[in-house]
Amino acid sequence: MNTTQNGQPVLYSFRRCPYAMRARLALRYAEQSVEHREVILRDIPQQLVDISPKATVPVMQLADGMVIDESLDIALWALEQQDPYELLGSSSQLPDMLGLINENDNDFKGWLDKYKYADRSPDQTPEYYRKQGEQFLHKLEARLSHHPYLFGVKVRLADIAIMPFVRQFAHVDKRWFESADYPNLQRWLDEWLESEAFKTIMVKYPQWVFEA
């Protein structure tokens, strides 16, 4: 078993992965301690493969041996244990939040990947892929024109789940993003990048190496 002796969950993570950022932010807001094991994607440890054969991050193993290997499931698990900042919102909000996250993960993420790695999909231009991804950005911009966060005046699950992907989209061509007509989205992203929460979860860890 890979869990620590003190009963903390073990989190396999990679600093720049947006899915891992999502999980780390949720754990941070849930005030859930974990043993952080930083993974280098070109050198996946066998201990991770043993508990999650798909060998992607994030993966969390609980003290009882249960493995959670989807970022949103990790976030929901953490916030269901403790949600001091009320990220799950009301029972009426949660389905809408999960719907927006699903759109991020299944539609926007596909265009983001093609935009970022346009040389792998040469049948269209990077600008074409960016324009497709912008359909989701327009939706976020409209939401943020009414209140500071995606679901109101407080940080919610949707904010921490979607922000890492908007960050990645913006960083493909920062000059373009900074000049684009998304004032509310730019403000929201800038505030996140300067927040204590984000800086805390972006602390650099050395690569974890198993010690027998």
Steps between C-alpha positions, in 0.01 A plus 500: 500500500627850414327697776702669771525364849334810650183434304526793262390444143777477242467736205694437181518829314681695231540871564397633156214260427167689512316195628752469783466873574125446536552219749761692700279808521207295627717331760632838605152649541384188682799535734585136428861400563661254261838351433597667173692285253617704202507298180703563185279390212784347301602297804177370658575304819391137508318566827261728312448251217427225753202687647384675181602321178401796280806671654378859489482765771350586734449178692419484870509195722314516829612344825267203447657431160219651292632665182347812344651571160282775352567861596135595544439192715795600719358851531154374589637248751704770674214749517257236619731432797514867590393813314583796726488750211175360358642421158221253431247781533132418534338176390339690213834642382699177491335344192556820303861514614558139400343573162737791437798290613389221268493747209850610595632145517330359191473789256734782593789270593494343154530837327761609753718200414468563127576869547803432720632218280376626163796342321349160585172592328622681186166477318401831666685810621569581866266797459219267395545284812523810717173632358325174582631515856384858529139385499558381856694815591201710388279301735737557792534869417122541506479335842780713640339820376234459772711396799865444594488119482332257267211428736471817703696702750694209650748249366329177405604160368451618141763773542774270625406227252504720189765762576804277429374436147430866428851571629642249254295642213614855583865396513503358148518859375502738795524809285184404315311414818597822675376707206180299439160634600465299822540762775313304765666170418842668502426659838380165640805311372745768619347494847534123512861503386585754771300326771657336802309182423653465154851592613474241777405215270769597246791453739767291329570150629790277405420185307377228735715187500400180674732399783480134588 
